């Protein structure tokens, strides 16, 4: 009886041993993966070796043509120097904010027939992925704001400080550089470049970075090394990304 009783114990113990070994192996693999991912985020050198900062496609190619300048830090920035909402390039008599709201919102309603003033609409916000029901009002209009994809202060540091007034006005009111977005997200971004801020909606990051590149290429603006590295890291995940038209 004792001989039969010991045999099952060996099977149970062997099974438990294999289970512990397998568990330890899985834990080691998971830990190694986490360390590798953490290293690529903490160490630019590791990220370079693993190819995280390499990208292909039209957007990456255009990025490669931009001047890299880490020395530019001109003072004297003033938002008023860009004249946002002070021009009417398409001669439709409408404020550029109203033009962008009309372009980016759906189910748009106006103050009256023939009016430029958008009173309500629905925004499928690219930055957060949220759906925002916009209603004009003192306490509600700020829910949807107009963002400069390449922020005005970023542009100033990237070369706009040398422009004349007409070019700065053209840049600030160019629909190509303007998007209707979630108000708090716009405030969170501020003047940050891609090195310091990206949309929380990860599905939009490739297009967002590509548009920034397109704007900088259009106006011959520079990028910093950190900015370019951040852009490449985003574009690494979308090799077919084109520059928005």
Secondary structure, DSSP 4 states (H G I P E B T S, - for coil): -HHHHHHHHHHHHHHHHHHHHHHHHHHHHHHHHHHHHHHHHH-HHHHHHTTTT---SHHHHHHTTSPB-SS-------GGGG-TT---TT-SS--HHHHHHHHH-EEEEESSTT---EEEEEEE-TTT--EEEEE-STTTGGGEEEEESS-HHHHHHTTGGGS-HHHHHHHHT-GGGEEEEEHHHHHHHTT--TTT---S-GGGHHHHHHHHHHHHHHTT--B-HHHHHHHHHHHTT-TT-----
